[in-house]
Amino acid sequence: MAKSDSKAPGFASKTQKPQKPHPQFPLFPHATKRWAKKIRGKLYYFGPWDAPDDALKSYEEQKDALHSGRKPREVSAGVTVKDVCNAYLNHQKAKLDRGDLSPRTWSNYHDTAELIVTRFGKSRIIADLRPDDFADLRKHMARNWGPVRVRNFIQQVRSVFKYALETELIATPMRFGPGFDRPTKKTIRLNRAKKGPQMFEPAELRALLNGSTVERNGKTIEVRPSAVLKAMILLGVNCGFGNADCGTLPRPALDLDGGFVNYHRPKTGITRRCPLWPETVAAIRATLAERPEPTDPADAELVFLTRFGGSWHKDSSDTPISNEMRKLLNALGIGGKRNFYALRHTFETIGGEAKDQVAVDHIMGHARDDMASQYRERISDERLRAVSDHVRKWVFEVKEEEPAA
């Protein structure tokens, strides 16, 4: 940073001063053998006589702050990966604290910063990062994750360094290089096709809800879901609820007598209203009748608690709900790379066949950025029930050619 001086030390009157490199050069040669400039009544030095280009660069980096009376920010090669990641996380944490960011999104940002620090090293100088470093980071991602997650993390990594630039932690945009490109849409489509449909069929859903007999090690055993998991599965296929929806569902959101749930999406805050099937109401009532006391007073309003009185919610993809669903799927022999969230895919897919996408979007908590959505003030319960009843009939009506679950 430039330094001010009222009386320059080391004055050498007999030293021959150099000429300016060109007439427009903004600095003058001071007797202390440094290039200098007087700004707002103070003298600032920017580098030795024999390095006019470096002195000019230093002046250009600091001139805006100096001419406006501000102390120049330390924009230098000394900024580390840890400095940038900490600053970014502090910014996002402030948004979380004021309610502008969901806990799940905050968790994703934290994971991104942790990945950057782990792969590059917390003491690595930002100015030392090269395109090869980011290409290696992308290779690491691709070896361990699917293309959708790779795409999301690449975008988040770019956001970290964009924030550093906009807040003047770094002086120039980061050069990521062509090796840090996002997966193409074609790659993502092929990966989805390889995974197969991410939804359940009626017989599979009935097995998940009611249980089934399976052969294991030469023995026939009965596999059934727990009461709480059954209720959450029903909310998944009845209302398009995901893991976070079930894990954070508060009791005041339920109108079991009226047969509705009114609960915004935790991820986006978008309002939802969904008619509840009789089977869903009965399952929730059964769960509430056996609900343990919460171990944490903060969980007192939650509908679903684990048998130890804890919350089912966790701000990550590895949640207790996911784990219990995986155990049930494996026990029933229901294959495919499907999980609890596939229930949400199922509702969207079958609900759309009711030919009222507006009602489907309202139940799902989807917001469309179109003019009709801006003007629409409400949607009738009759439309919501029509979609819900269509999905219910699809789930529970056994067709002649289909064996009962």
Secondary structure, DSSP 8 states (H G I E B T S, - for coil): --EE-SS-SS--TTS-----SSTT---EEETTTEEEEEETTEEEEEEETT-HHHHHHHHHHHHHHHHTT------STT-BHHHHHHHHHHHHHHHHHTTSS-HHHHHHHHHHHHHHHHHH-TT-BGGG--HHHHHHHHHHHHHHS-HHHHHHHHHHHHHHHHHHHHTTSSSS-----GGG----HHHHHHHHHHH---S--HHHHHHHHH-EEEEETTEEEEE---HHHHHHHHHHHHH---HHHHHH-BGGGEETTTTEEE---TTT----EEE--HHHHHHHHHHHHT----SSGGGTTBS-B-TTS-BS--SSSS-HHHHHHHHHHHHHT--SS--TTHHHHHHHHHHGGGS-HHHHHHHHT----SHHHHH-----HHHHHHHHHHHHHHHH---TTS---
